[in-house]
Amino acid sequence: MERVRLLIIGGGPAGYTAAIYAARAALSPVLVEGNEPGGQLTTTTIIENYPGFKDGVDANILMDAMKNQALRLGADIRRGVVVRTDLGSRPFAVTLQDGSELSADALIIATGATAQYLGLESESRFKGMGVSACATCDGFFYRKKDVAVVGGGDTACAEAVYLAGLCRKVYMIVRRDVFRASAASQQQVFDCPNIEILWNCNTREVLGDSNGVTGARLVRKDGEVFDIAIDGFFVAIGHHPVSELFSQWVETDSQGYIVTDGASSRTNIPGVFAAGDVQDPVYRQAINAAASGCRAALDAEKFLKK
């Protein structure tokens, strides 16, 4: 079994930033990228709210830049998928899909969270071409256009209200005849004159062409099928933190997000740290993930120096 000083699991903004800081601190970090190098961010196109890029930046270019910066500083970045962990004693042990094993004196978990989608073939086809799971990330592209938000919880309401400030019209597609959101979130929606709520509706198909989304085909509870014309289709039915490999060992909340100690990245297990969307149920932004990767590396450095 190969022994490393610091192991980072996850290749998104949090993982790459942690690798940059850890490499500069001479911690000889090894980073295992996982199934999706670059993380969930690479499912979008141009990012216009990441500081330092006045014209925006392509998500894949940004992630490649972070990765190459970490490599230049000496991080050991490997393709691979972790399938088993043992955090019950130090050094911590992980097994990769190819059967190789690593042990680590300290571990940073940066596996992120995945957006939940409806599971439609057409939805998958238009991801990044009008289908999105992040209004804050992509809403800017739909200024003065018509969009739809799927969901009836607090997240959906917040996304709809945010988009209402940018878009000409926002449809909310709600499968029941009531919201699941809090009363305050509901009132914010009701106070927006350009939000139209489509109660008792499910999405049958996302419509579009080679240029992207053009509409959605909906079906009401009574069987009526109808189309709406939209340019953007936002899915807001929740996120799922990728924490299952660690939940036997580290404390998680009711949704599966890893619990950290205050503003730090420390988990309930000394030497195990969490960064990025896997421990952030609120913000889920690349800039926040990068910042938490920095904190995790600094916390790991302090731990290892003890």
C-alpha positions in Angstrom: 0.0 0.0 0.0 1.4 3.4 -1.0 1.7 5.9 1.9 1.2 9.6 1.2 1.2 12.5 3.5 -1.9 14.3 2.3 -4.6 12.8 0.1 -7.2 14.9 -1.6 -10.3 13.2 -3.1 -12.1 15.2 -5.8 -11.0 17.3 -8.7 -13.2 20.4 -8.7 -12.5 23.9 -7.6 -12.1 22.9 -3.9 -9.8 19.9 -4.7 -7.6 21.8 -7.1 -7.3 24.8 -4.8 -6.5 22.6 -1.9 -3.8 20.9 -4.0 -2.3 24.3 -4.9 -2.0 25.4 -1.3 -0.8 22.1 -0.1 1.9 21.8 -2.8 3.2 25.3 -1.9 3.3 24.2 1.8 5.5 21.2 0.7 2.9 18.7 1.8 3.4 16.5 -1.3 -0.3 16.2 -1.9 -1.8 13.4 -4.0 -5.2 14.2 -5.6 -7.5 11.6 -7.0 -9.8 13.3 -9.5 -12.8 11.0 -9.6 -15.3 10.4 -12.3 -15.6 14.0 -13.3 -12.3 15.9 -13.5 -13.1 19.6 -13.0 -16.3 18.8 -11.1 -19.9 19.8 -11.7 -18.7 23.2 -12.9 -17.7 21.6 -16.2 -21.3 20.9 -17.1 -21.8 24.6 -17.7 -20.2 26.8 -20.4 -19.2 30.3 -19.8 -18.8 31.5 -16.2 -19.3 35.2 -15.8 -19.2 35.6 -12.0 -15.8 34.2 -11.2 -13.5 37.1 -10.3 -10.7 38.1 -12.6 -12.2 37.5 -16.0 -13.9 40.6 -17.3 -15.4 38.7 -20.3 -16.2 35.5 -18.4 -14.3 32.3 -18.7 -15.1 28.9 -20.1 -15.6 26.4 -17.2 -13.3 23.8 -18.7 -10.5 26.3 -19.3 -10.8 27.6 -15.7 -10.6 24.0 -14.3 -7.7 23.1 -16.6 -5.9 26.3 -15.4 -6.4 25.3 -11.8 -5.2 21.8 -12.4 -2.1 22.9 -14.3 -1.3 25.4 -11.6 -1.4 22.6 -9.0 0.7 20.4 -11.2 3.3 23.1 -11.8 3.6 23.6 -8.0 4.3 19.9 -7.5 0.9 18.3 -6.8 0.6 14.6 -7.9 -2.8 14.5 -9.7 -4.1 11.1 -10.7 -7.1 9.8 -12.7 -9.0 7.3 -10.7 -12.2 6.7 -8.6 -12.2 5.9 -4.9 -14.5 3.0 -4.2 -13.8 2.2 -0.5 -12.5 4.1 2.5 -11.4 3.2 6.0 -11.2 6.3 8.3 -11.4 4.3 11.5 -7.7 4.7 12.3 -4.6 6.5 11.0 -3.2 6.4 8.5 -6.5 6.5 6.6 -6.9 4.0 3.9 -8.6 4.2 0.5 -9.1 1.7 -2.3 -9.4 2.8 -6.0 -11.5 1.2 -8.7 -8.4 -0.3 -10.3 -7.6 -2.1 -7.0 -4.7 0.1 -6.0 -4.6 1.3 -2.3 -3.4 4.4 -0.7 -2.9 5.4 2.9 -2.7 9.0 4.1 -1.7 10.8 7.3 -4.4 13.5 6.4 -7.3 13.5 4.1 -9.3 16.3 2.3 -12.7 15.3 1.0 -13.7 17.5 -1.9 -16.1 15.2 -3.8 -18.8 17.8 -4.4 -22.5 17.5 -4.9 -24.5 16.5 -7.9 -27.7 18.3 -8.9 -30.8 16.2 -9.1 -32.4 16.1 -12.5 -35.8 14.8 -13.8 -34.2 12.0 -15.7 -35.6 13.0 -19.1 -33.6 12.1 -22.2 -34.3 15.5 -23.7 -33.2 17.2 -20.5 -29.9 15.5 -20.7 -29.5 16.4 -24.4 -29.9 20.1 -23.7 -27.6 20.4 -20.6 -25.5 23.4 -21.1 -27.7 24.5 -24.0 -30.5 25.9 -22.0 -30.9 23.3 -19.3 -29.3 24.3 -16.0 -29.4 23.5 -12.3 -28.0 26.8 -11.1 -29.8 30.1 -11.7 -27.0 32.1 -10.0 -24.5 30.5 -12.4 -26.5 30.8 -15.7 -29.3 33.2 -15.2 -27.3 36.1 -16.6 -27.6 34.5 -20.1 -31.4 34.8 -20.0 -31.8 38.5 -19.3 -35.2 39.7 -20.8 -36.0 36.2 -21.9 -38.6 33.6 -20.8 -37.5 30.7 -18.6 -39.0 28.0 -16.5 -38.1 26.7 -13.0 -39.0 23.1 -12.0 -39.7 22.5 -8.3 -41.8 23.6 -5.4 -39.4 23.9 -2.5 -37.4 26.7 -1.0 -34.6 26.3 -3.6 -37.0 26.5 -6.5 -38.6 29.6 -5.0 -35.3 31.3 -4.5 -34.2 30.4 -8.0 -37.4 31.8 -9.5 -37.2 35.0 -7.5 -33.6 35.5 -8.6 -34.5 34.9 -12.2 -37.5 37.2 -12.0 -35.1 40.0 -11.5 -33.3 39.2 -14.8 -35.9 37.6 -17.1 -39.0 38.8 -18.8 -41.1 35.9 -17.5 -40.5 33.0 -15.2 -42.8 29.9 -15.2 -42.7 27.7 -12.1 -43.6 24.1 -12.9 -45.0 22.6 -9.7 -46.2 19.0 -9.6 -48.6 19.5 -6.8 -51.2 22.2 -6.0 -49.2 23.7 -3.2 -45.5 24.7 -2.5 -43.3 22.7 -0.2 -41.4 25.9 0.5 -41.6 28.0 3.7 -44.2 30.7 3.9 -41.6 33.5 3.5 -40.3 31.9 0.3 -43.8 31.5 -1.1 -44.6 35.1 -0.4 -41.5 36.2 -2.3 -42.8 34.3 -5.3 -46.3 35.7 -5.0 -44.9 39.2 -4.9 -43.2 38.9 -8.3 -45.6 39.9 -11.0 -43.6 38.2 -13.8 -43.7 34.7 -12.2 -46.5 32.4 -13.4 -47.1 29.3 -11.4 -48.2 26.2 -13.3 -49.7 24.0 -10.6 -50.3 20.2 -10.9 -47.8 20.0 -13.9 -45.0 17.7 -14.8 -42.5 18.0 -17.6 -42.9 15.5 -20.3 -40.2 16.8 -22.6 -37.7 19.7 -23.0 -38.1 21.1 -26.5 -35.3 22.6 -28.6 -33.1 22.6 -31.7 -29.5 22.8 -32.6 -29.3 26.2 -30.9 -30.7 25.1 -27.6 -33.9 25.0 -25.6 -37.0 26.5 -27.2 -39.7 25.2 -25.0 -41.1 22.5 -22.7 -44.0 20.1 -23.1 -46.0 19.8 -19.9 -48.8 17.5 -18.7 -51.3 18.5 -16.1 -52.7 16.2 -13.5 -56.0 16.0 -15.4 -54.1 14.7 -18.5 -54.0 18.0 -20.5 -50.8 18.3 -22.6 -49.5 21.7 -23.6 -46.3 23.5 -24.5 -44.7 26.7 -23.2 -42.1 28.7 -25.1 -39.0 29.3 -23.1 -35.2 29.9 -23.7 -34.0 28.4 -20.4 -35.1 25.4 -18.3 -33.9 25.4 -14.7 -34.2 22.3 -12.5 -34.4 23.1 -8.8 -35.4 19.8 -7.1 -32.4 19.5 -4.9 -28.7 18.5 -4.8 -27.1 15.3 -3.5 -23.7 15.5 -1.8 -21.3 12.8 -2.8 -20.5 11.7 0.7 -21.6 8.0 0.8 -18.0 6.7 0.9 -17.3 8.6 4.1 -20.7 8.7 5.9 -19.8 5.6 8.0 -17.0 7.6 9.5 -17.6 11.4 9.3 -20.7 13.2 10.7 -23.2 14.3 8.1 -26.5 16.2 8.3 -29.9 14.9 7.4 -29.3 15.6 3.7 -25.9 13.9 3.7 -23.7 17.0 3.7 -20.5 16.6 5.8 -20.6 18.6 9.0 -17.6 20.8 9.6 -16.5 22.7 12.7 -17.7 26.3 12.4 -15.9 28.2 9.6 -13.1 25.6 9.5 -12.9 22.5 7.3 -12.4 20.1 10.3 -14.7 17.1 10.5 -15.4 15.0 13.6 -12.4 12.9 12.8 -9.0 14.6 13.5 -7.0 14.7 10.3 -10.0 14.5 8.0 -11.2 17.7 6.4 -14.0 18.6 4.0 -14.2 21.3 1.4 -16.5 22.5 -1.3 -20.1 21.5 -2.1 -19.9 18.2 -0.2 -20.1 20.3 3.0 -21.9 23.4 1.6 -25.7 23.0 1.3 -26.2 26.8 1.0 -24.0 28.6 -1.5 -22.7 26.0 -4.0 -20.6 28.4 -6.0 -17.2 27.8 -7.5 -15.6 30.8 -5.7 -16.9 29.4 -2.3 -15.6 25.9 -3.1 -12.2 27.3 -4.0 -12.1 29.3 -0.8 -13.0 26.3 1.3 -10.3 24.3 -0.5 -7.8 26.9 0.7 -9.1 26.6 4.2 -8.8 22.8 4.1 -5.2 22.9 2.9 -4.3 25.3 5.7 -6.1 23.2 8.3 -4.4 20.1 7.0 -1.0 21.8 7.1 -1.5 22.9 10.7 -2.6 19.4 11.6 0.4 17.7 10.0 2.9 20.1 11.5 1.6 19.1 14.9 
